[in-house]
């Protein structure tokens, strides 16, 4: 279900005239066509497993169809990276941002498994012909871009969907792999305790229907199938961009990029920026790097 934000009485009248086939003077018709292809922001609720995900779409100017980024936020999602979304739109990309079930007011219960399912639901929604037409997007050119836990979601979503030809991680958090490292070194009880403490410290206030202990147990249950190395075989034929910072995830992200290359992926790009986990003082550099990589993808 998609709703265009109000854009004024004149624009609404012009849109109605186009829909009804009303004859307009040449100048007015040109104005109407320009308004129809104008950049916009649309609010929508995307169905996912009985709930509706709160979402927004930044629609690029022009008739399209536009390549599209699905922007995946982290845990719990204080940094939304919407400055990157605006830059991508100016470069001709649609950008869709959404909140997972149980996060930031979206109904339902939050879990890592639900977030993975929600990403798949969003990708399926964007492939619907009516949605593609409304957003002027190209379903064949959808790229998940995820920050932190969103990078983990991007890996899982891309691995499960062969239609995804490229994906990007911004300090991607290998949730399953990091849990398994602690479990193998210290044992399961210690790994559960460490994971629960780390998740609690990240701040669960924006999340609903979950607990640190429950989320830690979920990581334990998927310590074999969720780590990044388990997805290398499925992703070795995709274009990948792995951006790293001075944070605890750089080593596992670098190892993931190396594993993709070793498996035969010749389209893996990496970048390390000397900044913190949310790229506080390197936002412009991060944006420029992402735009260069997106521009390099096949048309």
Secondary structure, 3 states (H helix, E strand, C coil): CEEECCCCHHHHHHHHHHHHCCCCCHHHHHHHHHHHCCCEEEEEEEEECCEEEEEEEEECCCCCCEEEEEEECCCCCCCCCHHHHHHHHHCCCEEEEECCCCECCCCCCCCHHHHHHHHHHHHHHHCCHHHHHHHCEEEEEEEEEEECHHHHHHHHHHHHCCCCCEEEEECCCCHHHHHHHHHHHHCHHHHHHHHHHHHHHHCCCCECCCCHHHHHHHHHHCCCCCCHHHHHHHHCCCEEEEEECCCCCHHHHHHHHHHHHHCCCCCEEEEECCCCCCCCCCHHHHHHHHHHHHHHCCC
